[in-house]
């Protein structure tokens, strides 16, 4: 898990950088140069692609954590099963033992 933390920090930093650059786009998109508007759209597409990659990576990491938790084997305590005592009685009649069970 400790190996995932630097990549998580990197992904978070990239996401923040993407958002910051995304906020700067509307100001540069007001330029009357049509080529600049095309570049802004390309930058927005790149930003969306980056955000999707980061979200997908975070989702995959979360799923890996869930799978790791599911793999942990929890020892179940042994079941306590009540035992029924037999209600047999042994009677001795002469030289013979006779058992009567109910």
C-alpha positions as CSV (number, residue, x, y, z in Angstrom):
1,X,0.0,0.0,0.0
2,X,2.9,2.4,0.7
3,X,3.9,2.1,-3.0
4,X,0.4,3.4,-4.0
5,X,0.6,6.6,-1.9
6,X,3.2,8.4,-4.1
7,X,1.2,7.6,-7.2
8,X,-1.9,8.8,-5.5
9,X,-0.2,12.0,-4.6
10,X,1.1,12.4,-8.2
11,X,-2.4,11.7,-9.5
12,X,-3.8,14.3,-7.1
13,X,-1.2,16.9,-8.1
14,X,-1.9,16.2,-11.8
15,X,-5.6,16.7,-11.2
16,X,-5.0,20.0,-9.4
17,X,-2.8,21.2,-12.2
18,X,-5.4,20.2,-14.7
19,X,-8.1,22.1,-12.8
20,X,-5.9,25.2,-12.5
21,X,-5.1,25.1,-16.2
22,X,-8.8,24.6,-16.9
23,X,-9.7,27.8,-15.1
24,X,-7.1,29.7,-17.1
25,X,-8.6,28.5,-20.4
26,X,-11.7,30.7,-20.6
27,X,-9.6,33.9,-20.4
28,X,-7.4,32.7,-23.2
29,X,-10.4,31.6,-25.2
30,X,-11.6,35.2,-25.6
31,X,-8.9,36.0,-28.0
32,X,-10.3,36.8,-31.4
33,X,-7.8,34.6,-33.2
34,X,-9.7,31.5,-34.5
35,X,-6.5,29.4,-34.3
36,X,-6.3,30.2,-30.6
37,X,-9.9,29.0,-30.1
38,X,-9.0,25.7,-31.8
39,X,-6.0,25.4,-29.5
40,X,-8.2,26.0,-26.5
41,X,-10.6,23.3,-27.6
42,X,-7.6,20.9,-28.0
43,X,-6.4,21.9,-24.5
44,X,-9.9,21.3,-23.1
45,X,-10.0,17.9,-24.8
46,X,-6.5,17.0,-23.4
47,X,-7.7,18.2,-20.0
48,X,-10.8,16.0,-20.2
49,X,-8.6,13.0,-21.3
50,X,-6.3,13.6,-18.3
51,X,-9.2,13.9,-15.9
52,X,-10.7,10.6,-17.2
53,X,-7.3,8.8,-16.9
54,X,-6.9,10.0,-13.3
55,X,-10.5,9.0,-12.4
56,X,-10.0,5.6,-14.0
57,X,-6.7,5.1,-12.1
58,X,-8.3,6.1,-8.8
59,X,-11.2,3.8,-9.4
60,X,-8.9,0.9,-10.2
61,X,-6.8,1.6,-7.1
62,X,-10.0,1.6,-5.0
63,X,-11.1,-1.7,-6.5
64,X,-7.7,-3.2,-5.7
65,X,-8.1,-2.1,-2.1
66,X,-11.6,-3.6,-2.0
67,X,-10.3,-6.9,-3.4
68,X,-7.4,-7.0,-0.9
69,X,-9.9,-6.5,1.9
70,X,-12.1,-9.3,0.5
71,X,-9.1,-11.7,0.4
72,X,-8.5,-11.4,4.1
73,X,-9.6,-14.7,5.6
74,X,-11.5,-14.3,8.9
75,X,-11.3,-17.3,11.2
76,X,-14.8,-18.3,12.2
77,X,-15.3,-19.6,15.7
78,X,-16.3,-23.3,15.8
79,X,-20.0,-23.9,15.8
80,X,-21.5,-25.0,19.1
81,X,-24.0,-27.7,18.4
82,X,-26.2,-28.7,21.2
83,X,-26.3,-32.4,21.8
84,X,-29.4,-34.3,22.8
85,X,-29.0,-36.6,25.7
86,X,-30.4,-40.0,25.1
87,X,-33.4,-40.9,27.3
88,X,-32.6,-44.6,27.4
89,X,-32.9,-46.5,30.6
90,X,-31.3,-49.8,31.3
91,X,-33.2,-52.3,33.4
92,X,-31.7,-55.5,34.6
93,X,-34.2,-58.3,34.6
94,X,-32.6,-61.5,36.0
95,X,-29.3,-62.0,34.0
96,X,-30.4,-59.8,31.1
97,X,-30.0,-56.0,30.6
98,X,-32.9,-54.5,28.8
99,X,-32.7,-50.9,27.5
100,X,-35.8,-48.9,26.8
101,X,-35.4,-45.7,24.8
102,X,-38.0,-43.1,24.3
